[in-house]
Amino acid sequence: MDFVLPHLLFLLILLPIFSIAQNNGNVTTGNFLTATNNSSPWLSPSGDFAFGFHPLNQTDLFLLSIWFAKVPDKTIVWFAKDRLDTIPAPRGSKVELTADLGLVLTGPQGDELWRSNNILRTVASGVMSDTGNFELHDRNFNKLWESFNNPTDTLLPSQNMDIGGVLSSRQSETHFSKGRFQLRLIPEKDLVLNTINLPTDFQDNFYYSSGTSQPSNPGKQLVLNQSGDIYILRDDNQTLPLRQGKPESAAEFYFRATLNFDGVFTLCSYPKNSSANGIWTPIWSVPDNICVASAAFAGSGTCGFNSICTLGSDKRPICTCPKGYSLLDPNDPYGSCKPDFIQGCEDDKLSPGKDLYYFEVLTNTYFINSENYAILNSYTEDQCSKSCMDDCMCVVAVFKDGDTCYKKKLPLSNGRVDNSKIGGKAFMKIRKNNSITLTDHRLPIPETKKKNHDNLILMWSALLASSVFVNIILIVAICVGVFSIYNKKLKTPMRNFGAVEMNLRCFTYKELVEATDGFKEELGKGAFGVVYKGAIEMGSSVLVAVKKLNSSVQDYEGEFKTEVNVIGQTHHKNLVRLLGFCDEGLHRLLVYEFLSNGTLASFLFRDLKPSWNQRIHIAVGIARGLWYLHEECSNQIIHCDIKPQNILLDNCYNVRISDFGLAKLLRMNQSKTHTNIRGTKGYVAPEWFRNMPITPKVDVYSYGVILLEIICCRRSVDMEKIEEEKAILTDWAYDCYREGALDALVEYNVEELDDKEKLERYVMIAIWCIQEDPSLRPTMRRVTQMLEGVVEVLVPPCPFLFSRTGNLFADQTPYIRKRLGNETETAKMVRVP
């Protein structure tokens, strides 16, 4: 006993020394952590950061993560996720440091959940550093992997983000799945914020851009230093500060820059010597007002659908449901709102003549990019509210600019209070009493009072007798019905349109004759038919465009089936919407939504030149619509006749691509097809004449021509008004680009020249699109990304590979230049063998 006691005392003295030695941040291979409530993490040498399992609120799930160990709320700065989403770990999961794979996270049953990627050499050790970076090293202490290169939603001091880097927000403060917001460092625009359309990664327009880019000296890194300064580092190592303010002391404060779940990118500080009541203090954030900045053309905006965003004192958004609406998910205050009442044309008919609604008037409140199904000019405030009250489809009317009324339908998007625009009002239509007198078939059957035994016997006897009679009547009716259908089939050939008919209205020919007033007002004419203006009853009178197909066209019936099946299955904001069709006898008609601003041709080729920003918006809209047709709808679609006359504009000058009549479907396992020459003179790709397979690149060529027309506000071919060397726009545009004379291309217009960087980029994109070699043309996905500045635009080669080098196509040049004469006429040519 006398011998043991001194040894025990000696070991107790050494124990703190061993603990300090083990807390140097180093982890050797073979070590592991288990997901339990009392699991000890791997700490950095100072104890500032911890790597381990963080329990998720009131669940048996844990998050493999890194957090501030000395901050009371254990603020998380990194967590394990794959390319798609966050990886939660069930209780009993294990993370182990292995020599061949690095960090490996496995579930309780041993199934692999996550691993550190791209481990190319043997791992010797790991280290949790005092910067908050978890690193894997080989035996020579070279880094094989680090958490700093795989960021989630937070940057720490010394964690720099290179070009192409991305931060993704969470869904909420405590829900770590991927959210709707992204921060990216991209060429040309430097630092940007944008929303995405979950569950995809489709990116909306930027709602913030640092505007720090210089073509000759672009940014290469986003830097957050130890003093809390955040800046862009340029190629020449010059710094461009994003935050203006006095640097803080790294010895006194922790810093982090986080893309919050609500889309605000915020730099925060926390005093290291704070008591348990310390908080993270925002010291810089962007954008200044996210409610106003975010106005995506797709999706709900900063808050959910039908919700209204108000900026808080901390520059964070507050989302609230309007009166009469409540949260779709009560646990998500930033989510969508649903009406607590029933509104609709059919429901309103059940209480005719009653005063059903009242208005909740919201000042300086707007719903940007929500669908305006009606814009009423020269209206007073009273006329605006009355028009909405009398319209069963109207849920809100926004009155602004002193004389304009915007009527909107559900769902409402980008709702925000904007006090910088004084005088606007939103009239929200709310039902006074949600109890609707429904017809019997819509009411639940009330529970009847109990009857006496004799009454029950009498009732069931009567029912039994009447049921026999009803069955006889039913059998007779079925026989008559079957005979009538059989008789009709003998008279009318059956036409199978599949499931599309279920989503489209089938009109009778008589209905469309009445709707168009006997096909009185002609809107336009094409090779396959004439389009007339009409009005149909769909709850209220709705303007439509009725396309009456020519029976004399050889491919007439195939054309009709193509349009119905293709358009009926496509759904995109930049495509025209098909409402219904008529297939009766020899009559084939298509009924589209009516777009009041006409065609792109009438918009561009007029005396008053549209604004540069409007034209940019239109160019991007066309590109997105074609991208959808080529890659995102169920059957790949080649339009084959992209031209300004087939691009329509809605009330807000948003693009709607129309006329799929020439489209030829490609199945998903095909990439090329052969077909007869189709398209319109001036926009037809060269491969139509060279016996080459036709791919979506023919649409890319046509888009390139249209993009040049949008840039220049002139037709692709003009032999009468313009001197000969400028007559063919594609030739002249390339000559201007090659000679550095873009100012001449836009006729020295100040608005375009003030944005010369974008002007040059758009011209370069157009030249890539009109390459005679289809393999050199980008896809429409790539075109869209180049337009939005997401990817770099390289210097294009001369597009006239054949016609200017004496090759096969050169022999056709005079003929092709001749065929470019009238771009409104559909080409009727034969192939050049």
Buried (B, 14 or more C-beta within 10 A) or exposed (E): EEEEEEEEEEEEEEEEEEEEEEBEBBBEBEBEBBBEEEBEBBBBBEEBBBBBBBBBEEEEBBBBBBBBBBBEEBBBBBBBBEEEEBBBBBBBBBBBBBBEBBBBBBBEEEEEBBBBEEBEBEBBBBBBBBBBBBBBBBEEEEEBBBBBBBBBBBBBBBBBBEBEBBBBBBBBEEBBBBBBBBBBBBBBBBBBBBBBBEEEEBBBBBBBBBEBBBEEEBBBBBBBBBEBBBBBBBEEEEBBEBBEEEEBEBEEBBBBBBBBBBBBBBBBBBBBEBEEEBEBEBBBBBBEBBBBBBBBBBBBBBBBBBBBBBBEEEBBBBBBBBEBBEBBEEEBBBBBBBBEBBBEEEBBEBEEEEEBBBBBEBEBBBBBBBBBBBBBEEBEBEBBBBBBBEBBBBBBBBBBEEBBBBBBBBBBBBBBBBEEEEEBBBBBBBBEEEEBEEEEEEEEEEEEEEEEEEEEEEEEEEEEEEEEEEEEEEEEEEEEEEEEEEEEEEEEEEEEBEEBBEEBBEBEBEBBBEBBEEBEEEBBEBBBBBBBBBBBEEEEEBBBBBBBBBEEBEEBBEBBBBBBBBBBBBEBBBBBBBBBBBBBEEBBBBBBBBBEBEBBBEBBBEEEBBEBEBBBBBBBBBBBBBBBBBEBBEBBBBBBBBBBBBBBBBBBBBBBBBBBBBBBBBEEEEEEBEEEBBBBBBBBBBBBBBEBEBBBBBBBBBBBBBBBBBBBBBBBBBEEEBEEEBBBBBBBBBBBBEEEEBBEBBEEBEEBEEBEEBBBBBBBBBBBBBBBEBEBBBBBBBBBBBBBBBBEBEEBEEBBBBBBEEEEBEEBBEEBBEBBEEBBEBBEBEEBE
